[in-house]
């Protein structure tokens, strides 16, 4: 059973925090938390006073606890969240603790399910949480339950210096079940790294459903617009590409960065990103001019060349790709 904690639970919750610190000291867990810094009895006392501390108990034993509210820590501001929401419409899970002796029995999963159900009951669909970069077990559990890593930010976390805080997100209105999870998830990069690659890469491959069931992939230049999170392209007004996207607007787009080689090593290290989404024809002439200008300026600052490109705008068809899902990974060719 999971219920709201009361003052009577303070001593037992504090003891649970102490068990986690003991396990950290022996290497049994790796949370990055520090004894007498965070979490402490004061952490639990403040949460009980706010009425946002919940405990998981079984046969009168407290086996887990977590804080659920709408308070977002400093590192959340400015993160590239996929779904925007007012502060009071974001449900945040903090300081999820499972008794080290009870781990591996599904209690963490049960608490996540409670958290998601509680948010839904409150009419909130945007879920956010965080964990330390070194907490591999928590990151894997969250990944398995559909949470996407948005960014990793350096911060002082509740008095703990030098923390690289992993920010995660899940939206109850946009489940990821329609998309296959990345198999080699340890190579997965954050949403922030994906957006960086999309911004900096000059081109990629746009894949559509072609004729007679054959996929049709073509190299394209693109512009990623950070203001609305969409990708833009330009090309001819007619042809295989236009026919294909008119028949089916579901597409994918793949980019990779230039990569690098370590000294003395032939293998290339690079990042690649695949975007899944829906594409449409841009019909507004002013918007098409803006798109063509941004794409051209990615390659040259020559304003005379840009003017010549814009004179051919009546013969150009611009496209807008709205992402629905995005994954990226680090690759070493060896």
Phi, psi and omega in degrees: 000141176243128182218168177287137181283155176235174178304328181294342182268354188303313183297319182288324177294318177299321178295323178295318176300319180297322178295322178295318178296322176298315181295325177297319182296327181270352182087007180290330174227165181221087181259334186085000178285157181238132177301140180068004175244303179191137350279154182228182176300325180293327175302311180292318182299315180295320181292322177296320179295326178280348183064040178231017174262129180240144180238147176254119182232153179213122182053047177067011176255133175274113184256350180192164176201161178196159180252129182233118179202197179248017182274121179255129182291167187305322183296345181286332183294130178084358178290150182279062178299140180287327184242119178278144179201146174300155183304323181280000177247023175239125179258126186242134174257124179241148165052053175286122182234128172242133179311125181306330181281350182246008182287152182086008182247011176092006182289325176297317177298318180297321180291321177298319179296320177297314179303314181293320178293321179297317178299316181298320178298330180272002180076022180253132181249342182268116182249135177222147176204177181212163174204165178286143180304329183279353182273078185297324182295316179294318181298320179291320179297315180295320178300317181297336182257021169087014177270134180257136176284121185268317182197165173234116187241134175287136184198166165264113188257108179050042178090356180264115183280160172071023181274136169257104190270121178274121179262131183234155186215146172211136178244124185292340178272352182227070180295149182269008186296339180286348184241140181291131177291153180292129183291311182268069191292339180291344176267358185292142178253164184284168176300321179299318179292324176298314182294325177298316179295318179296323181290319187272331182292134181280337187203169178200196180240122177265125182246130181232169172277114183270200183281149176058029176082002179274134175293152182230109180246133182223143176290139182219145165278153182214165170229124174266124181263107182292342182292326180234000177073021182249159178253144182231147181223165170219154181185199182287157181281346182217158179138186183303316182301311182295319178298318183293313183287336174291324179284326181210120185272001178277126183220170167227155181221129185241132174230162172216151178276179184290333179076184180204161175241135175286149184303128179083003183241134180280338188289137178270132172259129178207169176246138177234151182226137173241126178250130173251137179183196181240142187241149179218161175283137174271122184253346180279123185294321180294318178297320178299321179296318178297316180299310182297324179294316180294317180296315181297318183289346173292337186250332182205142174272005184290105183291330178293319176298319179300316180299322179292324177295318182292334177293336179268009184305324179301340180263005186251139174247120176267153183231148179236122179254120176262111182293140173248337181201147183213135173226154177212157179209160173268136184231139168239125191292342182284000000 
